[in-house]
Amino acid sequence: MKRWTLLFALVANVVVADIPETSKRPVGRPGFTASGPVLDTSGDVSVRNSTAEARAPSVSLRPRARTRAVQRAVRRHQRQLAQGAVCGDPGIQGEVVGRVNGRINGCGVADAVRVRAVSGVDLSQQSVMDCTTAKALKTWVDTSVKPTLRKMGGGVTGLRVAAHYACRTRNNRAGARISEHGKGRAIDISGFRLRDGTTVTVLKGWPARSTGAALRKMHSDACGPFGTVLGPDADRFHRDHFHFDTARYRSGSYCR
């Protein structure tokens, strides 16, 4: 019996000796997770408690859906624009006039519209013209007027209209040809109303150091959208306004 007890003790000592003090199971490298290294806010490398925690963003990157109130407001605004749109463009607001007959031979407009605003910029008086001229005006406002005046007085809010459709001769001279105004293809702009309430006029602003460069740029940029562009340097008839019309010439736009 003593011999068996001695043998059992000897085997137990051997088994205990073979058991390692620490597990041989692999341990993750410090500063790394399954998705790569992790840095804490101080820049020191640390190990996150879990891979899910390491991957979870602090805020959701999913875009928020518009609320129903916002959706209704957008639809209402779109309907309002569509109701006042002319020439097939929501950016041109006004009403359809139709045919305008002239009192003298050569005047009149086949399909006239009465425009009150283009691209959110109001006209000082509702102006009668054809759609080609209305679209040219909008192009000029979008590509030149708004960018040029965006840092002046808070930006442009209105155009001062000196003339639009009128059945008359050029410069109201007897015996002259019918003006493009008499065909609904012209508009005269004499000033620009700014958001702060001030108005930059062509008459006073053209020679002024603070506004002359901006007015000259807008005058130059109109050459292209319009076929004829006249300003203070053209002649005495245009010293206080820009004349724009959509007449086209074989030689290209006429700009002075």
C-alpha positions in Angstrom: 0.0 0.0 0.0 2.8 2.4 0.8 4.4 1.5 -2.6 1.2 2.5 -4.4 0.9 5.8 -2.5 4.5 6.6 -3.3 4.0 5.9 -7.0 0.9 8.1 -7.2 2.7 11.1 -5.5 5.5 10.8 -8.0 3.2 10.9 -11.0 1.2 13.9 -9.6 4.5 15.9 -9.2 5.4 15.2 -12.8 2.0 16.4 -14.1 2.1 19.6 -12.0 5.6 20.3 -13.2 4.5 20.1 -16.9 1.7 22.7 -16.5 3.0 26.2 -17.6 2.6 29.1 -15.3 1.0 31.3 -18.1 -1.2 30.4 -21.1 0.4 29.9 -24.5 -2.7 31.4 -26.1 -1.7 34.3 -28.4 -2.2 37.8 -27.1 -3.1 40.7 -29.4 -0.4 43.3 -30.1 -0.8 46.5 -28.1 -2.3 49.3 -30.1 -4.0 47.1 -32.6 -7.5 45.8 -33.2 -8.9 43.7 -36.0 -9.4 46.8 -38.0 -5.9 48.2 -37.4 -4.1 50.5 -35.0 -6.2 52.7 -32.7 -5.2 56.1 -31.3 -6.8 57.8 -28.4 -7.4 61.6 -28.4 -4.0 62.4 -26.9 -2.2 60.6 -29.8 -1.0 57.7 -27.6 -1.6 54.2 -28.9 -4.1 52.3 -26.9 -6.2 49.1 -27.2 -10.0 49.5 -27.4 -12.1 47.2 -25.4 -13.7 45.7 -28.5 -13.5 45.9 -32.3 -17.0 47.2 -32.4 -16.1 50.2 -30.2 -13.1 51.0 -32.4 -15.2 51.0 -35.5 -18.2 52.9 -34.2 -18.1 56.6 -35.3 -18.8 59.3 -32.7 -21.7 60.6 -34.9 -23.8 59.0 -37.6 -22.7 59.8 -41.1 -26.1 58.9 -42.6 -27.8 62.1 -44.0 -30.9 63.2 -42.1 -34.1 62.9 -44.0 -36.0 66.2 -44.5 -38.8 66.6 -42.1 -42.4 66.6 -43.4 -42.7 70.3 -42.7 -39.6 71.1 -44.8 -40.8 68.9 -47.6 -44.2 70.7 -47.6 -42.4 74.1 -47.7 -40.2 73.0 -50.6 -43.2 71.7 -52.6 -45.2 74.9 -51.9 -42.2 77.1 -53.1 -41.9 75.0 -56.2 -45.6 75.4 -57.0 -45.4 79.2 -56.5 -42.5 79.4 -58.8 -44.2 77.3 -61.4 -47.4 79.3 -61.2 -45.5 82.6 -61.9 -43.1 81.1 -64.5 -43.0 82.3 -68.1 -41.0 81.2 -71.1 -40.8 77.7 -69.6 -38.3 78.9 -66.9 -39.2 79.1 -63.2 -36.4 81.6 -62.8 -38.3 84.1 -65.0 -41.3 85.3 -63.1 -44.2 87.2 -64.7 -47.2 86.7 -66.8 -48.0 85.8 -70.4 -49.3 88.8 -72.5 -49.6 87.2 -75.9 -49.7 89.3 -79.0 -49.0 93.0 -78.8 -50.0 95.1 -81.8 -48.1 98.3 -82.6 -49.7 101.6 -83.5 -47.3 102.1 -86.4 -46.0 99.7 -89.0 -43.1 97.6 -87.8 -44.0 97.6 -84.1 -45.5 94.8 -82.1 -44.6 91.5 -80.4 -46.0 88.1 -81.5 -45.7 86.3 -78.1 -45.0 88.8 -75.4 -44.5 88.3 -71.7 -44.5 90.8 -68.8 -41.5 90.1 -66.6 -41.3 91.2 -62.9 -38.2 89.3 -61.7 -35.4 87.1 -63.0 -33.5 84.7 -60.8 -34.9 86.4 -57.7 -33.8 89.9 -58.8 -36.8 92.2 -59.1 -37.4 94.6 -61.9 -38.3 98.2 -60.8 -41.2 98.0 -63.3 -42.8 95.0 -65.0 -41.3 94.9 -68.4 -42.8 93.6 -71.7 -40.5 91.7 -74.0 -40.3 88.4 -75.9 -38.9 85.2 -74.4 -35.6 85.4 -76.2 -34.9 88.8 -74.5 -36.2 87.5 -71.1 -33.8 84.5 -71.3 -30.9 86.7 -72.3 -31.6 89.0 -69.3 -31.7 86.1 -66.9 -28.4 84.7 -68.3 -26.7 88.1 -67.8 -28.0 88.4 -64.3 -26.9 84.9 -63.4 -23.4 85.0 -65.0 -22.5 88.6 -64.5 -24.7 90.8 -62.3 -24.9 88.5 -59.3 -21.2 87.5 -59.2 -20.0 91.1 -59.8 -22.1 92.7 -57.1 -22.1 89.8 -54.5 -19.7 91.7 -52.2 -21.1 95.2 -52.8 -23.9 96.3 -50.4 -24.8 92.7 -49.6 -25.5 91.8 -53.3 -28.0 92.8 -55.9 -31.8 92.6 -55.2 -33.2 94.7 -58.1 -32.7 96.2 -61.5 -33.8 99.7 -62.3 -35.6 99.6 -65.7 -35.4 102.8 -67.7 -37.4 101.4 -70.7 -38.8 98.2 -72.2 -41.4 97.7 -74.9 -42.4 101.0 -76.6 -43.5 101.5 -80.2 -41.0 104.2 -81.3 -38.1 104.9 -83.6 -34.5 104.6 -82.6 -33.6 107.2 -80.0 -37.1 108.8 -80.7 -35.7 110.5 -83.8 -38.1 111.4 -86.6 -37.7 109.2 -89.7 -35.4 106.7 -88.0 -35.9 103.0 -88.1 -38.1 101.2 -85.6 -36.3 100.6 -82.4 -35.8 97.1 -81.0 -37.9 98.4 -78.1 -40.8 98.5 -80.5 -40.4 94.8 -81.3 -40.2 93.6 -77.7 -36.5 92.7 -78.1 -34.9 95.4 -75.9 -34.6 96.6 -72.3 -32.7 99.5 -70.8 -31.1 99.3 -67.3 -30.2 102.4 -65.5 -29.2 101.1 -62.0 -28.8 98.3 -59.6 -30.5 98.1 -56.2 -28.4 96.5 -53.4 -29.5 94.6 -50.3 -28.4 97.4 -48.0 -30.9 99.8 -49.7 -28.4 101.7 -51.9 -28.6 102.0 -55.6 -25.7 102.1 -58.0 -26.7 104.1 -61.1 -25.1 104.0 -64.4 -25.0 107.8 -64.6 -23.1 108.4 -61.4 -21.4 105.0 -61.0 -19.8 104.8 -64.4 -17.1 107.5 -63.7 -16.8 106.7 -60.0 -13.7 104.9 -58.7 -15.7 102.6 -56.3 -18.2 101.3 -58.9 -16.8 102.1 -62.3 -15.0 98.8 -62.7 -18.0 96.7 -61.7 -20.3 98.6 -64.1 -17.8 98.2 -67.0 -17.5 94.5 -66.3 -21.3 94.0 -66.4 -21.5 96.1 -69.5 -18.8 93.9 -71.2 -20.4 90.6 -70.0 -23.7 91.5 -71.6 -22.0 91.3 -75.0 -22.9 87.8 -76.0 -26.2 87.1 -74.3 -27.4 90.2 -76.1 -26.8 91.2 -79.8 -26.5 94.9 -79.1 -25.0 96.4 -76.0 -24.7 100.2 -75.6 -23.5 102.2 -72.6 -22.2 105.7 -71.6 -19.3 105.5 -74.0 -21.5 104.8 -77.0 -23.1 108.2 -77.5 -25.0 110.9 -75.6 -28.3 109.0 -75.8 -26.9 106.2 -73.5 -24.9 108.1 -70.9 -27.3 107.2 -68.1 -28.2 103.6 -68.9 -27.3 100.3 -70.6 -29.2 99.4 -73.7 -29.6 95.7 -74.4 -31.4 94.1 -77.3 -31.4 90.7 -78.9 -31.0 91.7 -82.5 -28.5 89.5 -84.3 -25.9 90.6 -86.9 -23.8 88.5 -89.3 -20.7 90.2 -88.0 -21.5 89.2 -84.4 -22.6 91.3 -81.4 -22.4 95.0 -81.5 -21.1 96.4 -78.2 -20.0 100.0 -77.4 
